[in-house]
Amino acid sequence: MNTLPINWLTEGLLDFEYKKYMLLAYLQAVKSEFGQHRLYPVFSDLIMHYRNLMQIKEHKQLVYEQFPQRISRADFEKLELIYQKIVEDDETMAQIEEIIQYASPLFSETLEEGKELYEFVESHLEITPVGITPIYHNEGYLFLDTFPGKETQVYLYRITVFKNTYEQYRGINTEHVQTVRRGLSLTHENLKVQLIKERKDLPNPATFAVISKVPVPLEQSLLPIAKRTLVKYVAKLSA
Protein backbone atom coordinates (compact mmCIF):
# COMPACT_ATOMS: atom_id res chain seq x y z
CA MET A 1 0.00 0.00 0.00
CA ASN A 2 1.09 3.59 -0.64
CA THR A 3 2.07 4.79 2.84
CA LEU A 4 2.63 8.29 4.20
CA PRO A 5 5.85 8.92 6.14
CA ILE A 6 5.44 10.06 9.74
CA ASN A 7 7.18 13.36 8.95
CA TRP A 8 5.62 13.81 5.51
CA LEU A 9 4.91 17.50 6.21
CA THR A 10 8.57 18.36 6.71
CA GLU A 11 10.64 15.88 4.74
CA GLY A 12 11.61 16.20 1.09
CA LEU A 13 10.52 19.03 -1.18
CA LEU A 14 8.44 21.59 0.73
CA ASP A 15 6.08 22.42 -2.09
CA PHE A 16 2.29 22.57 -1.94
CA GLU A 17 1.67 20.66 -5.19
CA TYR A 18 4.18 17.96 -4.23
CA LYS A 19 2.66 17.49 -0.76
CA LYS A 20 -0.81 17.50 -2.31
CA TYR A 21 0.25 14.69 -4.65
CA MET A 22 1.69 12.68 -1.71
CA LEU A 23 -1.45 13.15 0.35
CA LEU A 24 -3.94 12.28 -2.39
CA ALA A 25 -2.00 9.13 -3.33
CA TYR A 26 -2.02 8.03 0.31
CA LEU A 27 -5.71 8.75 0.88
CA GLN A 28 -6.61 6.95 -2.35
CA ALA A 29 -4.73 3.89 -1.10
CA VAL A 30 -6.50 4.12 2.29
CA LYS A 31 -9.91 4.32 0.62
CA SER A 32 -9.01 1.32 -1.53
CA GLU A 33 -8.35 -0.66 1.66
CA PHE A 34 -11.65 0.49 3.15
CA GLY A 35 -13.40 -0.51 -0.06
CA GLN A 36 -12.19 -4.06 0.54
CA HIS A 37 -13.34 -3.90 4.18
CA ARG A 38 -9.75 -3.83 5.42
CA LEU A 39 -9.47 -1.47 8.38
CA TYR A 40 -6.12 -2.23 9.97
CA PRO A 41 -3.42 -1.13 10.10
CA VAL A 42 -4.50 1.71 7.79
CA PHE A 43 -7.20 3.13 10.11
CA SER A 44 -4.89 3.53 13.11
CA ASP A 45 -2.22 4.98 10.82
CA LEU A 46 -4.75 7.47 9.44
CA ILE A 47 -5.81 8.48 12.96
CA MET A 48 -2.17 9.06 13.93
CA HIS A 49 -1.56 11.33 10.92
CA TYR A 50 -4.75 13.30 11.60
CA ARG A 51 -3.92 13.80 15.29
CA ASN A 52 -0.43 14.91 14.39
CA LEU A 53 -1.83 17.39 11.87
CA MET A 54 -4.25 18.81 14.45
CA GLN A 55 -1.50 19.16 17.06
CA ILE A 56 0.63 21.10 14.61
CA LYS A 57 -2.32 23.24 13.53
CA GLU A 58 -3.42 24.08 17.08
CA HIS A 59 -0.19 24.11 19.05
CA LYS A 60 2.60 24.36 16.46
CA GLN A 61 4.32 21.42 18.11
CA LEU A 62 4.56 17.65 17.93
CA VAL A 63 3.35 15.43 20.77
CA TYR A 64 5.21 12.16 21.31
CA GLU A 65 2.17 10.35 22.66
CA GLN A 66 0.37 10.81 19.33
CA PHE A 67 2.91 8.71 17.49
CA PRO A 68 2.76 4.92 17.07
CA GLN A 69 5.05 2.67 19.10
CA ARG A 70 7.30 2.07 16.10
CA ILE A 71 8.85 5.55 16.44
CA SER A 72 11.50 5.76 19.16
CA ARG A 73 12.02 8.64 21.54
CA ALA A 74 15.32 9.48 19.78
CA ASP A 75 13.62 9.57 16.37
CA PHE A 76 10.88 11.78 17.76
CA GLU A 77 13.33 14.23 19.32
CA LYS A 78 15.14 14.51 15.99
CA LEU A 79 11.84 15.14 14.20
CA GLU A 80 10.83 17.70 16.83
CA LEU A 81 14.12 19.56 16.35
CA ILE A 82 13.59 19.73 12.58
CA TYR A 83 10.05 20.97 13.06
CA GLN A 84 11.12 23.63 15.56
CA LYS A 85 13.47 25.10 12.95
CA ILE A 86 10.61 25.18 10.45
CA VAL A 87 8.29 26.94 12.93
CA GLU A 88 10.88 29.68 13.34
CA ASP A 89 10.91 30.28 9.58
CA ASP A 90 7.82 32.38 8.77
CA GLU A 91 7.91 31.74 5.02
CA THR A 92 8.28 27.98 5.43
CA MET A 93 5.61 27.91 8.11
CA ALA A 94 3.20 29.68 5.79
CA GLN A 95 3.67 26.86 3.26
CA ILE A 96 3.13 24.26 5.99
CA GLU A 97 -0.09 25.95 7.10
CA GLU A 98 -1.34 26.04 3.50
CA ILE A 99 -0.81 22.29 3.28
CA ILE A 100 -2.52 21.75 6.64
CA GLN A 101 -5.56 23.78 5.58
CA TYR A 102 -5.85 21.66 2.44
CA ALA A 103 -5.21 18.34 4.18
CA SER A 104 -7.47 18.73 7.25
CA PRO A 105 -10.90 18.28 5.55
CA LEU A 106 -9.57 15.43 3.40
CA PHE A 107 -8.33 13.58 6.48
CA SER A 108 -11.66 14.23 8.23
CA GLU A 109 -13.63 12.87 5.28
CA THR A 110 -11.50 9.70 5.04
CA LEU A 111 -11.63 9.18 8.82
CA GLU A 112 -15.40 9.32 8.65
CA GLU A 113 -15.37 6.54 6.03
CA GLY A 114 -13.17 4.44 8.31
CA LYS A 115 -15.42 5.12 11.30
CA GLU A 116 -18.52 4.09 9.33
CA LEU A 117 -16.83 0.85 8.25
CA TYR A 118 -15.73 0.15 11.83
CA GLU A 119 -19.25 0.73 13.16
CA PHE A 120 -20.73 -1.43 10.39
CA VAL A 121 -18.50 -4.38 11.28
CA GLU A 122 -18.96 -3.84 15.03
CA SER A 123 -22.76 -3.70 14.70
CA HIS A 124 -22.69 -7.10 12.97
CA LEU A 125 -20.78 -8.83 15.75
CA GLU A 126 -22.50 -10.86 18.44
CA ILE A 127 -20.65 -11.69 21.66
CA THR A 128 -21.76 -14.29 24.20
CA PRO A 129 -20.13 -16.12 27.12
CA VAL A 130 -19.47 -19.82 26.62
CA GLY A 131 -20.43 -21.96 29.60
CA ILE A 132 -20.10 -20.69 33.17
CA THR A 133 -18.03 -17.50 33.39
CA PRO A 134 -15.60 -17.41 36.33
CA ILE A 135 -15.00 -14.33 38.48
CA TYR A 136 -11.66 -13.66 36.77
CA HIS A 137 -12.25 -12.46 33.20
CA ASN A 138 -8.90 -11.02 32.14
CA GLU A 139 -7.53 -14.26 30.74
CA GLY A 140 -9.17 -17.04 28.80
CA TYR A 141 -10.31 -18.05 25.32
CA LEU A 142 -11.82 -16.06 22.50
CA PHE A 143 -13.79 -18.07 19.93
CA LEU A 144 -14.09 -16.04 16.75
CA ASP A 145 -16.62 -17.32 14.21
CA THR A 146 -16.03 -16.05 10.70
CA PHE A 147 -18.93 -15.63 8.31
CA PRO A 148 -20.66 -17.86 7.14
CA GLY A 149 -19.85 -19.70 10.37
CA LYS A 150 -18.07 -22.83 9.21
CA GLU A 151 -14.81 -22.03 11.01
CA THR A 152 -13.94 -20.93 14.51
CA GLN A 153 -10.63 -19.25 15.21
CA VAL A 154 -9.51 -20.04 18.76
CA TYR A 155 -7.36 -17.51 20.58
CA LEU A 156 -5.89 -17.32 24.04
CA TYR A 157 -6.43 -13.76 25.29
CA ARG A 158 -4.94 -11.71 28.10
CA ILE A 159 -6.26 -8.30 29.13
CA THR A 160 -3.92 -5.91 30.93
CA VAL A 161 -5.15 -2.91 32.89
CA PHE A 162 -3.08 0.29 32.85
CA LYS A 163 -3.80 3.17 35.21
CA ASN A 164 -2.63 6.74 35.48
CA THR A 165 -3.75 9.61 37.68
CA TYR A 166 -6.87 10.29 35.66
CA GLU A 167 -7.88 7.23 33.65
CA GLN A 168 -7.77 3.48 33.34
CA TYR A 169 -6.90 1.75 30.09
CA ARG A 170 -7.21 -1.85 28.98
CA GLY A 171 -4.98 -3.54 26.46
CA ILE A 172 -5.43 -7.01 25.02
CA ASN A 173 -3.00 -9.56 23.62
CA THR A 174 -4.09 -12.65 21.72
CA GLU A 175 -2.32 -15.85 20.73
CA HIS A 176 -3.80 -18.02 18.00
CA VAL A 177 -4.33 -21.57 19.31
CA GLN A 178 -6.06 -23.35 16.44
CA THR A 179 -8.62 -23.18 13.65
CA VAL A 180 -11.60 -25.47 14.07
CA ARG A 181 -14.29 -26.51 11.60
CA ARG A 182 -17.40 -26.78 13.71
CA GLY A 183 -20.42 -28.96 13.12
CA LEU A 184 -23.48 -30.11 14.99
CA SER A 185 -21.34 -32.35 17.20
CA LEU A 186 -18.79 -29.64 18.03
CA THR A 187 -20.52 -26.71 19.71
CA HIS A 188 -18.76 -23.84 21.44
CA GLU A 189 -19.44 -25.56 24.76
CA ASN A 190 -17.91 -28.84 23.55
CA LEU A 191 -14.91 -26.98 22.18
CA LYS A 192 -14.35 -25.31 25.55
CA VAL A 193 -14.45 -28.69 27.33
CA GLN A 194 -11.99 -30.08 24.81
CA LEU A 195 -9.57 -27.19 25.37
CA ILE A 196 -9.75 -27.60 29.16
CA LYS A 197 -8.80 -31.28 28.76
CA GLU A 198 -5.94 -30.51 26.39
CA ARG A 199 -4.53 -27.41 28.14
CA LYS A 200 -4.16 -27.96 31.88
CA ASP A 201 -2.75 -24.46 32.48
CA LEU A 202 -6.29 -23.00 32.29
CA PRO A 203 -8.57 -25.32 34.27
CA ASN A 204 -11.44 -22.82 34.53
CA PRO A 205 -11.05 -20.28 31.71
CA ALA A 206 -13.33 -17.39 30.91
CA THR A 207 -14.48 -18.07 27.35
CA PHE A 208 -16.35 -15.81 24.96
CA ALA A 209 -17.62 -16.37 21.45
CA VAL A 210 -17.70 -13.51 18.97
CA ILE A 211 -19.75 -14.30 15.87
CA SER A 212 -19.54 -12.27 12.68
CA LYS A 213 -22.75 -11.81 10.70
CA VAL A 214 -20.98 -10.37 7.66
CA PRO A 215 -17.94 -11.47 5.62
CA VAL A 216 -14.91 -9.31 6.46
CA PRO A 217 -11.15 -9.98 6.34
CA LEU A 218 -10.01 -11.75 9.49
CA GLU A 219 -6.67 -10.10 10.25
CA GLN A 220 -7.40 -6.63 8.89
CA SER A 221 -10.88 -6.09 10.37
CA LEU A 222 -12.61 -8.93 12.17
CA LEU A 223 -9.97 -9.83 14.74
CA PRO A 224 -9.00 -6.25 15.74
CA ILE A 225 -12.64 -5.22 16.18
CA ALA A 226 -13.53 -8.47 17.97
CA LYS A 227 -10.68 -7.83 20.42
CA ARG A 228 -11.98 -4.33 21.19
CA THR A 229 -15.50 -5.72 21.55
CA LEU A 230 -14.24 -8.31 24.03
CA VAL A 231 -12.36 -5.67 26.04
CA LYS A 232 -15.52 -3.56 26.36
CA TYR A 233 -17.62 -6.60 27.27
CA VAL A 234 -15.17 -7.72 29.98
CA ALA A 235 -14.95 -4.17 31.34
CA LYS A 236 -18.73 -4.17 31.88
CA LEU A 237 -18.53 -7.53 33.67
CA SER A 238 -15.83 -6.13 35.95
CA ALA A 239 -17.66 -2.87 36.70
C-alpha positions in Angstrom: 0.0 0.0 0.0 1.1 3.6 -0.6 2.1 4.8 2.8 2.6 8.3 4.2 5.9 8.9 6.1 5.4 10.1 9.7 7.2 13.4 9.0 5.6 13.8 5.5 4.9 17.5 6.2 8.6 18.4 6.7 10.6 15.9 4.7 11.6 16.2 1.1 10.5 19.0 -1.2 8.4 21.6 0.7 6.1 22.4 -2.1 2.3 22.6 -1.9 1.7 20.7 -5.2 4.2 18.0 -4.2 2.7 17.5 -0.8 -0.8 17.5 -2.3 0.2 14.7 -4.6 1.7 12.7 -1.7 -1.4 13.1 0.4 -3.9 12.3 -2.4 -2.0 9.1 -3.3 -2.0 8.0 0.3 -5.7 8.7 0.9 -6.6 7.0 -2.4 -4.7 3.9 -1.1 -6.5 4.1 2.3 -9.9 4.3 0.6 -9.0 1.3 -1.5 -8.3 -0.7 1.7 -11.6 0.5 3.2 -13.4 -0.5 -0.1 -12.2 -4.1 0.5 -13.3 -3.9 4.2 -9.7 -3.8 5.4 -9.5 -1.5 8.4 -6.1 -2.2 10.0 -3.4 -1.1 10.1 -4.5 1.7 7.8 -7.2 3.1 10.1 -4.9 3.5 13.1 -2.2 5.0 10.8 -4.7 7.5 9.4 -5.8 8.5 13.0 -2.2 9.1 13.9 -1.6 11.3 10.9 -4.7 13.3 11.6 -3.9 13.8 15.3 -0.4 14.9 14.4 -1.8 17.4 11.9 -4.2 18.8 14.4 -1.5 19.2 17.1 0.6 21.1 14.6 -2.3 23.2 13.5 -3.4 24.1 17.1 -0.2 24.1 19.1 2.6 24.4 16.5 4.3 21.4 18.1 4.6 17.6 17.9 3.4 15.4 20.8 5.2 12.2 21.3 2.2 10.3 22.7 0.4 10.8 19.3 2.9 8.7 17.5 2.8 4.9 17.1 5.1 2.7 19.1 7.3 2.1 16.1 8.8 5.6 16.4 11.5 5.8 19.2 12.0 8.6 21.5 15.3 9.5 19.8 13.6 9.6 16.4 10.9 11.8 17.8 13.3 14.2 19.3 15.1 14.5 16.0 11.8 15.1 14.2 10.8 17.7 16.8 14.1 19.6 16.4 13.6 19.7 12.6 10.1 21.0 13.1 11.1 23.6 15.6 13.5 25.1 13.0 10.6 25.2 10.5 8.3 26.9 12.9 10.9 29.7 13.3 10.9 30.3 9.6 7.8 32.4 8.8 7.9 31.7 5.0 8.3 28.0 5.4 5.6 27.9 8.1 3.2 29.7 5.8 3.7 26.9 3.3 3.1 24.3 6.0 -0.1 25.9 7.1 -1.3 26.0 3.5 -0.8 22.3 3.3 -2.5 21.7 6.6 -5.6 23.8 5.6 -5.9 21.7 2.4 -5.2 18.3 4.2 -7.5 18.7 7.2 -10.9 18.3 5.6 -9.6 15.4 3.4 -8.3 13.6 6.5 -11.7 14.2 8.2 -13.6 12.9 5.3 -11.5 9.7 5.0 -11.6 9.2 8.8 -15.4 9.3 8.7 -15.4 6.5 6.0 -13.2 4.4 8.3 -15.4 5.1 11.3 -18.5 4.1 9.3 -16.8 0.9 8.3 -15.7 0.2 11.8 -19.3 0.7 13.2 -20.7 -1.4 10.4 -18.5 -4.4 11.3 -19.0 -3.8 15.0 -22.8 -3.7 14.7 -22.7 -7.1 13.0 -20.8 -8.8 15.8 -22.5 -10.9 18.4 -20.6 -11.7 21.7 -21.8 -14.3 24.2 -20.1 -16.1 27.1 -19.5 -19.8 26.6 -20.4 -22.0 29.6 -20.1 -20.7 33.2 -18.0 -17.5 33.4 -15.6 -17.4 36.3 -15.0 -14.3 38.5 -11.7 -13.7 36.8 -12.3 -12.5 33.2 -8.9 -11.0 32.1 -7.5 -14.3 30.7 -9.2 -17.0 28.8 -10.3 -18.0 25.3 -11.8 -16.1 22.5 -13.8 -18.1 19.9 -14.1 -16.0 16.7 -16.6 -17.3 14.2 -16.0 -16.0 10.7 -18.9 -15.6 8.3 -20.7 -17.9 7.1 -19.9 -19.7 10.4 -18.1 -22.8 9.2 -14.8 -22.0 11.0 -13.9 -20.9 14.5 -10.6 -19.2 15.2 -9.5 -20.0 18.8 -7.4 -17.5 20.6 -5.9 -17.3 24.0 -6.4 -13.8 25.3 -4.9 -11.7 28.1 -6.3 -8.3 29.1 -3.9 -5.9 30.9 -5.1 -2.9 32.9 -3.1 0.3 32.8 -3.8 3.2 35.2 -2.6 6.7 35.5 -3.7 9.6 37.7 -6.9 10.3 35.7 -7.9 7.2 33.7 -7.8 3.5 33.3 -6.9 1.7 30.1 -7.2 -1.8 29.0 -5.0 -3.5 26.5 -5.4 -7.0 25.0 -3.0 -9.6 23.6 -4.1 -12.7 21.7 -2.3 -15.8 20.7 -3.8 -18.0 18.0 -4.3 -21.6 19.3 -6.1 -23.4 16.4 -8.6 -23.2 13.6 -11.6 -25.5 14.1 -14.3 -26.5 11.6 -17.4 -26.8 13.7 -20.4 -29.0 13.1 -23.5 -30.1 15.0 -21.3 -32.3 17.2 -18.8 -29.6 18.0 -20.5 -26.7 19.7 -18.8 -23.8 21.4 -19.4 -25.6 24.8 -17.9 -28.8 23.6 -14.9 -27.0 22.2 -14.3 -25.3 25.6 -14.5 -28.7 27.3 -12.0 -30.1 24.8 -9.6 -27.2 25.4 -9.8 -27.6 29.2 -8.8 -31.3 28.8 -5.9 -30.5 26.4 -4.5 -27.4 28.1 -4.2 -28.0 31.9 -2.7 -24.5 32.5 -6.3 -23.0 32.3 -8.6 -25.3 34.3 -11.4 -22.8 34.5 -11.0 -20.3 31.7 -13.3 -17.4 30.9 -14.5 -18.1 27.4 -16.4 -15.8 25.0 -17.6 -16.4 21.4 -17.7 -13.5 19.0 -19.8 -14.3 15.9 -19.5 -12.3 12.7 -22.8 -11.8 10.7 -21.0 -10.4 7.7 -17.9 -11.5 5.6 -14.9 -9.3 6.5 -11.2 -10.0 6.3 -10.0 -11.8 9.5 -6.7 -10.1 10.3 -7.4 -6.6 8.9 -10.9 -6.1 10.4 -12.6 -8.9 12.2 -10.0 -9.8 14.7 -9.0 -6.2 15.7 -12.6 -5.2 16.2 -13.5 -8.5 18.0 -10.7 -7.8 20.4 -12.0 -4.3 21.2 -15.5 -5.7 21.5 -14.2 -8.3 24.0 -12.4 -5.7 26.0 -15.5 -3.6 26.4 -17.6 -6.6 27.3 -15.2 -7.7 30.0 -14.9 -4.2 31.3 -18.7 -4.2 31.9 -18.5 -7.5 33.7 -15.8 -6.1 35.9 -17.7 -2.9 36.7 
